[in-house]
């Protein structure tokens, strides 16, 4: 009887301890939740950028844009952000490796990058599976946001940029015939080609030839000779700036003085630096125009030049705005939580940035109008 009483007493005591512990845990959770809602949200964001290799100028511009925005955001104090930057070297396997490294840390709440669409093609699905928001700031190939609900981008896709540039060029020069030249070993340049071909057909243009090349190629004589002989009115080129600048230089030396219409990869001051006068006549569409008469734009240009010694390009501007978009998402989420941040990002509408008013559509893609530019007198100018 006594033993039975002891067992009952012991059971009651254990239950009371469990209940008290549960109450204490509730109090602790309540206290933590209260702490989360007070003061700025602090978060670590991973960055995957093309920092070394032939396309390192992209990564340099992008990280410069991030760092400039980072200083401003942290100084304002609405949120506190720390960036953890990893180099992808423009390679799919390295991009995936560093992405997995970043995602394995519970402290990382989101990812920015990678730089190339080919990299995002392998990193995006991994981020989506792991439930971590990822935003491309320079990934413009078709289908990127459709990878999954955690995948976003703030860079204008080729499907918006190329048609805008091509329409302006056709109207300006009365073009009827075009030649297309593209890199066939890269997802980004292939996507640009798909858009160029489809848009040329939609506009009723005659495509006199379609020529291809590979990354790192140095001699384009065969392709350009064929194009010259067929006498198109425009050359549509889907290329990264390295190959694109060399193509234009060789074309001009062969006496090809036709306007070029390029995709997003062509939209870099590096084209002017590499090709010099041969870059004159390149037409591109972009959300960024550094000469725009807008106080926000001019303030950004001034700060960027002061910090880095040269003017910002599209990739720096898109990165700058992207970090502000992330900051807005964190502020609205109210906590450094991956799921809460994803939902908050999806709800962003008409956020005022240096590129203009920014919103995401239902797929996580950018809603924004591009500006068409032409290289003239050694600089990008608005194409009228």
C-alpha positions as a Markdown table, in Angstrom:
| # | Residue | x | y | z |
|---|---|---|---|---|
| 1 | Unk | 0.0 | 0.0 | 0.0 |
| 2 | Unk | 2.8 | 2.3 | 1.0 |
| 3 | Unk | 4.7 | 1.5 | -2.2 |
| 4 | Unk | 1.6 | 2.2 | -4.3 |
| 5 | Unk | 1.2 | 5.6 | -2.6 |
| 6 | Unk | 4.9 | 6.4 | -3.3 |
| 7 | Unk | 4.4 | 5.5 | -6.9 |
| 8 | Unk | 1.4 | 7.8 | -7.2 |
| 9 | Unk | 3.1 | 10.6 | -5.4 |
| 10 | Unk | 6.2 | 10.2 | -7.6 |
| 11 | Unk | 4.0 | 10.3 | -10.8 |
| 12 | Unk | 2.2 | 13.5 | -9.6 |
| 13 | Unk | 5.6 | 15.1 | -8.8 |
| 14 | Unk | 6.9 | 14.3 | -12.3 |
| 15 | Unk | 3.8 | 15.7 | -13.9 |
| 16 | Unk | 4.1 | 18.9 | -12.0 |
| 17 | Unk | 7.7 | 19.3 | -13.0 |
| 18 | Unk | 6.8 | 18.8 | -16.7 |
| 19 | Unk | 4.0 | 21.3 | -16.4 |
| 20 | Unk | 6.2 | 23.9 | -14.8 |
| 21 | Unk | 8.9 | 23.3 | -17.4 |
| 22 | Unk | 6.3 | 23.8 | -20.1 |
| 23 | Unk | 5.1 | 27.0 | -18.6 |
| 24 | Unk | 8.6 | 28.2 | -18.3 |
| 25 | Unk | 9.2 | 27.3 | -21.9 |
| 26 | Unk | 6.1 | 29.3 | -23.0 |
| 27 | Unk | 7.3 | 32.3 | -21.0 |
| 28 | Unk | 10.7 | 32.0 | -22.7 |
| 29 | Unk | 9.2 | 31.7 | -26.1 |
| 30 | Unk | 6.9 | 34.6 | -25.4 |
| 31 | Unk | 9.9 | 36.6 | -24.3 |
| 32 | Unk | 11.9 | 35.6 | -27.4 |
| 33 | Unk | 9.0 | 36.5 | -29.7 |
| 34 | Unk | 8.7 | 39.8 | -27.9 |
| 35 | Unk | 12.5 | 40.4 | -28.4 |
| 36 | Unk | 12.2 | 39.6 | -32.2 |
| 37 | Unk | 9.6 | 42.3 | -32.6 |
| 38 | Unk | 11.7 | 44.9 | -30.9 |
| 39 | Unk | 14.6 | 46.7 | -32.7 |
| 40 | Unk | 16.0 | 46.0 | -36.1 |
| 41 | Unk | 16.1 | 42.5 | -37.7 |
| 42 | Unk | 19.6 | 41.2 | -38.0 |
| 43 | Unk | 20.4 | 38.8 | -40.8 |
| 44 | Unk | 23.2 | 37.1 | -42.7 |
| 45 | Unk | 22.8 | 36.9 | -46.5 |
| 46 | Unk | 25.1 | 34.7 | -48.7 |
| 47 | Unk | 26.4 | 36.1 | -51.9 |
| 48 | Unk | 27.6 | 34.0 | -54.9 |
| 49 | Unk | 29.5 | 36.1 | -57.3 |
| 50 | Unk | 31.7 | 35.7 | -60.4 |
| 51 | Unk | 34.9 | 37.2 | -58.8 |
| 52 | Unk | 37.7 | 35.5 | -60.7 |
| 53 | Unk | 38.1 | 34.4 | -64.3 |
| 54 | Unk | 37.3 | 36.1 | -67.7 |
| 55 | Unk | 34.0 | 37.5 | -66.6 |
| 56 | Unk | 35.2 | 38.9 | -63.2 |
| 57 | Unk | 34.2 | 42.4 | -64.2 |
| 58 | Unk | 30.5 | 41.3 | -63.7 |
| 59 | Unk | 31.2 | 40.0 | -60.2 |
| 60 | Unk | 33.3 | 43.1 | -59.3 |
| 61 | Unk | 30.5 | 45.5 | -60.3 |
| 62 | Unk | 27.9 | 43.4 | -58.5 |
| 63 | Unk | 29.7 | 43.1 | -55.2 |
| 64 | Unk | 30.5 | 46.8 | -55.3 |
| 65 | Unk | 26.8 | 47.5 | -55.7 |
| 66 | Unk | 26.0 | 45.2 | -52.8 |
| 67 | Unk | 28.6 | 46.8 | -50.5 |
| 68 | Unk | 27.6 | 50.4 | -51.2 |
| 69 | Unk | 23.9 | 49.5 | -50.4 |
| 70 | Unk | 25.0 | 47.5 | -47.3 |
| 71 | Unk | 26.7 | 50.6 | -45.8 |
| 72 | Unk | 23.6 | 52.7 | -46.4 |
| 73 | Unk | 21.1 | 50.1 | -45.1 |
| 74 | Unk | 23.1 | 49.4 | -41.9 |
| 75 | Unk | 23.6 | 53.1 | -41.3 |
| 76 | Unk | 19.8 | 53.7 | -41.5 |
| 77 | Unk | 19.3 | 50.9 | -39.0 |
| 78 | Unk | 15.9 | 49.5 | -40.0 |
| 79 | Unk | 17.6 | 46.2 | -40.5 |
| 80 | Unk | 21.2 | 45.0 | -39.9 |
| 81 | Unk | 22.7 | 42.8 | -42.7 |
| 82 | Unk | 25.9 | 40.9 | -42.9 |
| 83 | Unk | 27.1 | 39.6 | -46.3 |
| 84 | Unk | 29.0 | 36.4 | -46.7 |
| 85 | Unk | 30.6 | 36.5 | -50.2 |
| 86 | Unk | 31.8 | 33.4 | -52.1 |
| 87 | Unk | 33.4 | 33.2 | -55.5 |
| 88 | Unk | 31.8 | 31.0 | -58.2 |
| 89 | Unk | 34.5 | 31.8 | -60.9 |
| 90 | Unk | 31.6 | 31.7 | -63.4 |
| 91 | Unk | 31.5 | 27.9 | -63.1 |
| 92 | Unk | 28.4 | 25.8 | -62.4 |
| 93 | Unk | 30.1 | 23.2 | -60.2 |
| 94 | Unk | 31.9 | 25.9 | -58.1 |
| 95 | Unk | 28.7 | 27.9 | -57.8 |
| 96 | Unk | 26.8 | 24.9 | -56.5 |
| 97 | Unk | 29.5 | 24.0 | -54.1 |
| 98 | Unk | 29.7 | 27.4 | -52.5 |
| 99 | Unk | 25.9 | 27.6 | -52.5 |
| 100 | Unk | 25.6 | 24.4 | -50.6 |
| 101 | Unk | 28.2 | 25.6 | -48.1 |
| 102 | Unk | 26.1 | 28.8 | -47.5 |
| 103 | Unk | 22.8 | 26.9 | -47.3 |
| 104 | Unk | 24.2 | 24.5 | -44.8 |
| 105 | Unk | 24.5 | 27.3 | -42.2 |
| 106 | Unk | 21.3 | 28.0 | -40.4 |
| 107 | Unk | 22.5 | 31.6 | -39.9 |
| 108 | Unk | 22.1 | 32.3 | -43.7 |
| 109 | Unk | 18.6 | 33.6 | -44.3 |
| 110 | Unk | 18.8 | 34.2 | -48.1 |
| 111 | Unk | 21.1 | 34.1 | -51.1 |
| 112 | Unk | 22.0 | 36.8 | -53.7 |
| 113 | Unk | 23.3 | 35.6 | -57.0 |
| 114 | Unk | 24.8 | 33.7 | -58.7 |
| 115 | Unk | 26.0 | 35.9 | -61.5 |
| 116 | Unk | 25.2 | 33.8 | -64.6 |
| 117 | Unk | 22.0 | 32.1 | -65.7 |
| 118 | Unk | 24.0 | 28.8 | -66.2 |
| 119 | Unk | 24.9 | 28.9 | -62.6 |
| 120 | Unk | 21.4 | 29.7 | -61.4 |
| 121 | Unk | 20.2 | 26.8 | -63.4 |
| 122 | Unk | 21.9 | 24.4 | -60.9 |
| 123 | Unk | 21.9 | 26.6 | -57.7 |
| 124 | Unk | 18.2 | 27.7 | -58.0 |
| 125 | Unk | 16.7 | 24.2 | -57.7 |
| 126 | Unk | 18.9 | 23.5 | -54.7 |
| 127 | Unk | 17.9 | 26.7 | -52.9 |
| 128 | Unk | 14.2 | 26.0 | -53.6 |
| 129 | Unk | 14.5 | 22.4 | -52.2 |
| 130 | Unk | 16.1 | 23.8 | -49.1 |
| 131 | Unk | 13.5 | 26.5 | -48.7 |
| 132 | Unk | 15.9 | 29.4 | -48.8 |
| 133 | Unk | 15.0 | 32.6 | -50.8 |
| 134 | Unk | 17.4 | 33.3 | -53.6 |
| 135 | Unk | 17.5 | 36.4 | -55.9 |
| 136 | Unk | 19.4 | 36.7 | -59.1 |
| 137 | Unk | 20.6 | 40.2 | -59.9 |
| 138 | Unk | 22.0 | 39.5 | -63.3 |
| 139 | Unk | 20.3 | 36.2 | -64.4 |
| 140 | Unk | 18.2 | 37.1 | -67.4 |
| 141 | Unk | 17.6 | 33.8 | -69.2 |
| 142 | Unk | 14.1 | 32.6 | -69.7 |
| 143 | Unk | 12.6 | 30.4 | -67.0 |
| 144 | Unk | 14.8 | 31.4 | -64.0 |
| 145 | Unk | 12.0 | 32.5 | -61.6 |
| 146 | Unk | 9.9 | 29.5 | -62.7 |
| 147 | Unk | 12.5 | 27.2 | -61.1 |
| 148 | Unk | 10.6 | 27.4 | -57.8 |
| 149 | Unk | 8.7 | 29.6 | -55.4 |
| 150 | Unk | 11.8 | 30.6 | -53.5 |
| 151 | Unk | 13.6 | 31.9 | -56.7 |
| 152 | Unk | 13.4 | 35.6 | -57.6 |
| 153 | Unk | 15.2 | 38.0 | -59.8 |
| 154 | Unk | 15.3 | 41.8 | -60.1 |
| 155 | Unk | 17.2 | 41.8 | -63.5 |
| 156 | Unk | 15.2 | 42.5 | -66.6 |
| 157 | Unk | 15.0 | 39.2 | -68.7 |
| 158 | Unk | 16.1 | 39.0 | -72.3 |
| 159 | Unk | 12.4 | 38.5 | -73.2 |
| 160 | Unk | 11.8 | 42.2 | -72.2 |
| 161 | Unk | 15.2 | 43.7 | -73.1 |
| 162 | Unk | 15.8 | 42.3 | -76.6 |
| 163 | Unk | 12.4 | 43.1 | -78.1 |
| 164 | Unk | 12.6 | 46.7 | -76.9 |
| 165 | Unk | 16.1 | 47.2 | -78.4 |
| 166 | Unk | 15.2 | 45.4 | -81.6 |
| 167 | Unk | 12.0 | 47.4 | -82.2 |
| 168 | Unk | 13.8 | 50.7 | -81.7 |
| 169 | Unk | 16.6 | 49.7 | -84.1 |
| 170 | Unk | 14.2 | 48.5 | -86.8 |
| 171 | Unk | 12.2 | 51.7 | -86.6 |
| 172 | Unk | 15.3 | 53.9 | -86.6 |
| 173 | Unk | 17.1 | 52.2 | -89.5 |
| 174 | Unk | 14.2 | 50.7 | -91.5 |
| 175 | Unk | 15.7 | 47.3 | -91.2 |
| 176 | Unk | 14.3 | 44.4 | -93.2 |
| 177 | Unk | 17.1 | 41.8 | -93.0 |
| 178 | Unk | 19.1 | 40.6 | -90.0 |
| 179 | Unk | 21.9 | 38.2 | -89.2 |
| 180 | Unk | 22.1 | 36.5 | -85.8 |
| 181 | Unk | 25.3 | 35.5 | -84.0 |
| 182 | Unk | 25.2 | 33.8 | -80.6 |
| 183 | Unk | 27.2 | 31.7 | -78.2 |
| 184 | Unk | 25.8 | 28.2 | -78.3 |
| 185 | Unk | 27.6 | 26.8 | -75.3 |
| 186 | Unk | 26.0 | 29.0 | -72.6 |
| 187 | Unk | 22.4 | 29.0 | -71.3 |
| 188 | Unk | 22.3 | 32.8 | -71.1 |
| 189 | Unk | 23.4 | 33.5 | -74.7 |
| 190 | Unk | 21.3 | 30.6 | -76.0 |
| 191 | Unk | 18.3 | 32.2 | -74.3 |
| 192 | Unk | 19.1 | 35.5 | -75.9 |
| 193 | Unk | 19.3 | 33.8 | -79.3 |
| 194 | Unk | 15.9 | 32.2 | -78.8 |
| 195 | Unk | 14.4 | 35.6 | -78.0 |
| 196 | Unk | 16.2 | 37.3 | -80.9 |
| 197 | Unk | 15.0 | 34.7 | -83.4 |
| 198 | Unk | 11.4 | 34.7 | -82.1 |
| 199 | Unk | 11.2 | 38.5 | -82.1 |
| 200 | Unk | 12.7 | 38.8 | -85.6 |
| 201 | Unk | 10.2 | 36.3 | -86.9 |
| 202 | Unk | 7.3 | 38.1 | -85.1 |
| 203 | Unk | 8.4 | 41.4 | -86.7 |
| 204 | Unk | 8.5 | 39.8 | -90.2 |
| 205 | Unk | 12.2 | 40.3 | -90.6 |
| 206 | Unk | 14.2 | 38.1 | -92.9 |
| 207 | Unk | 16.9 | 36.2 | -91.1 |
| 208 | Unk | 19.7 | 35.8 | -93.6 |
| 209 | Unk | 21.9 | 33.6 | -91.5 |
| 210 | Unk | 22.4 | 32.2 | -88.0 |
| 211 | Unk | 26.0 | 31.9 | -86.9 |
| 212 | Unk | 27.4 | 30.4 | -83.6 |
| 213 | Unk | 30.6 | 30.6 | -81.5 |
| 214 | Unk | 31.9 | 29.4 | -78.2 |
| 215 | Unk | 33.2 | 31.0 | -75.0 |
| 216 | Unk | 36.8 | 32.1 | -75.3 |
| 217 | Unk | 36.8 | 32.0 | -79.1 |
| 218 | Unk | 39.2 | 34.6 | -80.6 |
| 219 | Unk | 38.7 | 34.3 | -84.4 |
| 220 | Unk | 35.3 | 35.2 | -85.9 |
| 221 | Unk | 36.5 | 35.6 | -89.5 |
| 222 | Unk | 34.4 | 32.8 | -90.9 |
| 223 | Unk | 31.1 | 33.9 | -89.3 |
| 224 | Unk | 31.6 | 37.6 | -90.1 |
| 225 | Unk | 32.7 | 37.0 | -93.7 |
| 226 | Unk | 29.5 | 35.1 | -94.3 |
| 227 | Unk | 27.4 | 37.8 | -92.7 |
| 228 | Unk | 29.1 | 40.5 | -94.7 |
| 229 | Unk | 28.5 | 38.7 | -98.0 |
| 230 | Unk | 24.7 | 38.4 | -97.2 |
| 231 | Unk | 24.4 | 42.1 | -96.5 |
| 232 | Unk | 21.9 | 42.3 | -93.6 |
| 233 | Unk | 20.6 | 45.6 | -92.2 |
| 234 | Unk | 21.3 | 44.7 | -88.6 |
| 235 | Unk | 23.4 | 42.1 | -86.7 |
| 236 | Unk | 21.8 | 40.6 | -83.6 |
| 237 | Unk | 24.4 | 39.3 | -81.2 |
| 238 | Unk | 23.8 | 37.3 | -78.0 |
| 239 | Unk | 27.2 | 37.4 | -76.3 |
| 240 | Unk | 28.9 | 38.1 | -73.1 |
| 241 | Unk | 31.0 | 41.3 | -73.2 |
| 242 | Unk | 34.4 | 39.4 | -73.6 |
| 243 | Unk | 33.4 | 37.8 | -76.9 |
| 244 | Unk | 31.0 | 40.5 | -77.9 |
| 245 | Unk | 33.7 | 43.2 | -77.9 |
| 246 | Unk | 36.1 | 41.1 | -79.9 |
| 247 | Unk | 33.3 | 40.4 | -82.5 |
| 248 | Unk | 32.6 | 44.1 | -82.9 |
| 249 | Unk | 36.3 | 44.9 | -83.2 |
| 250 | Unk | 36.9 | 42.3 | -85.9 |
| 251 | Unk | 33.7 | 43.3 | -87.7 |
| 252 | Unk | 34.7 | 46.9 | -88.0 |
| 253 | Unk | 38.2 | 45.9 | -89.2 |
| 254 | Unk | 36.5 | 43.9 | -92.0 |
| 255 | Unk | 34.5 | 47.0 | -93.0 |
| 256 | Unk | 31.2 | 45.9 | -91.4 |
| 257 | Unk | 29.7 | 49.2 | -90.2 |
| 258 | Unk | 26.2 | 47.9 | -89.4 |
| 259 | Unk | 24.5 | 48.5 | -86.1 |
| 260 | Unk | 24.6 | 45.7 | -83.6 |
| 261 | Unk | 21.7 | 44.8 | -81.3 |
| 262 | Unk | 22.9 | 43.0 | -78.2 |
| 263 | Unk | 21.4 | 41.3 | -75.2 |
| 264 | Unk | 22.1 | 42.0 | -71.5 |
| 265 | Unk | 25.5 | 40.4 | -71.5 |
| 266 | Unk | 26.7 | 43.0 | -74.0 |
| 267 | Unk | 25.5 | 45.8 | -71.8 |
| 268 | Unk | 28.8 | 46.7 | -70.0 |
| 269 | Unk | 31.3 | 49.5 | -70.1 |
| 270 | Unk | 33.9 | 46.7 | -70.7 |
| 271 | Unk | 32.7 | 46.6 | -74.3 |
| 272 | Unk | 33.8 | 50.2 | -74.8 |
| 273 | Unk | 37.1 | 49.5 | -72.9 |
| 274 | Unk | 38.0 | 46.4 | -75.0 |
| 275 | Unk | 36.6 | 47.4 | -78.4 |
| 276 | Unk | 37.1 | 51.2 | -78.3 |
| 277 | Unk | 35.7 | 53.0 | -81.3 |
| 278 | Unk | 34.6 | 49.6 | -82.8 |
| 279 | Unk | 31.9 | 49.5 | -80.1 |
| 280 | Unk | 30.1 | 52.5 | -81.7 |
| 281 | Unk | 26.6 | 51.6 | -82.8 |
| 282 | Unk | 25.9 | 48.9 | -80.2 |
| 283 | Unk | 22.2 | 49.0 | -79.2 |
| 284 | Unk | 21.0 | 47.5 | -75.9 |
| 285 | Unk | 18.0 | 47.7 | -73.6 |
| 286 | Unk | 18.5 | 48.1 | -69.8 |
| 287 | Unk | 16.6 | 49.4 | -66.7 |
| 288 | Unk | 19.8 | 51.4 | -65.9 |
| 289 | Unk | 20.8 | 54.7 | -67.4 |
| 290 | Unk | 23.5 | 56.6 | -65.4 |
| 291 | Unk | 22.8 | 59.9 | -67.0 |
| 292 | Unk | 19.1 | 59.9 | -66.1 |
| 293 | Unk | 17.9 | 63.2 | -64.6 |
| 294 | Unk | 16.9 | 61.6 | -61.3 |
| 295 | Unk | 18.3 | 62.7 | -57.9 |
| 296 | Unk | 18.5 | 59.1 | -56.6 |
| 297 | Unk | 20.4 | 58.0 | -59.7 |
| 298 | Unk | 22.8 | 60.9 | -59.6 |
| 299 | Unk | 23.5 | 60.4 | -55.9 |
| 300 | Unk | 24.2 | 56.7 | -56.5 |
| 301 | Unk | 26.6 | 57.5 | -59.3 |
| 302 | Unk | 28.4 | 60.1 | -57.2 |
| 303 | Unk | 28.8 | 57.7 | -54.2 |
| 304 | Unk | 29.9 | 54.8 | -56.5 |
| 305 | Unk | 32.5 | 56.9 | -58.3 |
| 306 | Unk | 33.8 | 58.2 | -55.0 |
| 307 | Unk | 34.1 | 54.7 | -53.6 |
| 308 | Unk | 35.4 | 52.8 | -56.7 |
| 309 | Unk | 36.9 | 55.4 | -59.0 |
| 310 | Unk | 34.7 | 54.8 | -62.0 |
| 311 | Unk | 31.0 | 55.0 | -63.0 |
| 312 | Unk | 28.6 | 52.1 | -62.1 |
| 313 | Unk | 27.1 | 49.9 | -64.8 |
| 314 | Unk | 23.8 | 48.0 | -65.0 |
| 315 | Unk | 25.1 | 45.1 | -62.9 |
| 316 | Unk | 26.2 | 47.4 | -60.0 |
| 317 | Unk | 22.9 | 49.2 | -60.1 |
| 318 | Unk | 20.8 | 46.0 | -60.1 |
| 319 | Unk | 22.9 | 44.6 | -57.2 |
| 320 | Unk | 22.4 | 47.9 | -55.2 |
| 321 | Unk | 18.6 | 47.7 | -55.7 |
| 322 | Unk | 18.6 | 44.0 | -54.9 |
| 323 | Unk | 20.0 | 44.4 | -51.4 |
| 324 | Unk | 17.4 | 47.2 | -50.8 |
| 325 | Unk | 14.7 | 44.8 | -51.9 |
| 326 | Unk | 16.1 | 42.1 | -49.5 |
| 327 | Unk | 16.2 | 44.8 | -46.7 |
| 328 | Unk | 12.6 | 45.7 | -47.4 |
| 329 | Unk | 11.6 | 42.0 | -47.2 |
| 330 | Unk | 13.4 | 41.5 | -43.9 |
| 331 | Unk | 11.8 | 44.6 | -42.4 |
| 332 | Unk | 8.3 | 43.5 | -43.5 |
| 333 | Unk | 8.9 | 39.9 | -42.4 |
| 334 | Unk | 9.9 | 41.2 | -38.9 |
| 335 | Unk | 12.3 | 38.4 | -38.3 |
| 336 | Unk | 15.3 | 36.6 | -39.9 |
| 337 | Unk | 13.3 | 33.6 | -41.0 |
| 338 | Unk | 13.6 | 32.0 | -44.5 |
| 339 | Unk | 9.9 | 31.3 | -45.0 |
| 340 | Unk | 8.8 | 34.6 | -43.6 |
| 341 | Unk | 11.3 | 36.5 | -45.9 |
| 342 | Unk | 10.1 | 34.5 | -49.0 |
| 343 | Unk | 6.6 | 35.5 | -48.3 |
| 344 | Unk | 7.5 | 39.1 | -47.7 |
| 345 | Unk | 9.5 | 39.4 | -50.9 |
| 346 | Unk | 6.6 | 38.0 | -52.9 |
| 347 | Unk | 4.4 | 40.9 | -51.6 |
| 348 | Unk | 6.8 | 43.7 | -52.6 |
| 349 | Unk | 5.0 | 46.2 | -54.9 |
| 350 | Unk | 6.2 | 49.5 | -56.3 |
| 351 | Unk | 9.4 | 49.8 | -54.3 |
| 352 | Unk | 11.2 | 52.9 | -55.3 |
| 353 | Unk | 14.8 | 52.2 | -56.4 |
| 354 | Unk | 17.5 | 53.7 | -58.6 |
| 355 | Unk | 16.2 | 51.6 | -61.5 |
| 356 | Unk | 12.6 | 52.8 | -61.0 |
| 357 | Unk | 9.5 | 51.4 | -59.4 |
| 358 | Unk | 10.0 | 47.7 | -58.6 |
| 359 | Unk | 7.5 | 44.8 | -58.2 |
| 360 | Unk | 7.6 | 41.1 | -58.4 |
| 361 | Unk | 5.0 | 39.2 | -60.5 |
| 362 | Unk | 3.4 | 36.0 | -59.4 |
| 363 | Unk | 6.4 | 34.0 | -60.5 |
| 364 | Unk | 9.0 | 36.1 | -58.7 |
| 365 | Unk | 10.0 | 37.9 | -61.9 |
| 366 | Unk | 10.7 | 41.6 | -62.3 |
| 367 | Unk | 8.0 | 44.1 | -63.5 |
| 368 | Unk | 9.9 | 47.1 | -65.0 |
| 369 | Unk | 10.2 | 48.9 | -68.3 |
| 370 | Unk | 13.7 | 49.0 | -70.0 |
| 371 | Unk | 15.5 | 52.0 | -71.5 |
| 372 | Unk | 17.1 | 51.6 | -74.9 |
| 373 | Unk | 20.7 | 52.8 | -75.2 |
| 374 | Unk | 23.3 | 53.1 | -78.0 |
| 375 | Unk | 27.1 | 53.5 | -77.7 |
| 376 | Unk | 27.9 | 56.8 | -79.3 |
| 377 | Unk | 31.0 | 59.1 | -78.9 |
| 378 | Unk | 32.5 | 56.5 | -76.5 |
| 379 | Unk | 29.6 | 56.3 | -74.1 |
| 380 | Unk | 26.2 | 54.7 | -73.6 |
| 381 | Unk | 23.5 | 57.3 | -74.6 |
| 382 | Unk | 19.7 | 57.2 | -74.8 |
| 383 | Unk | 18.7 | 55.9 | -78.2 |
| 384 | Unk | 16.1 | 58.1 | -79.8 |
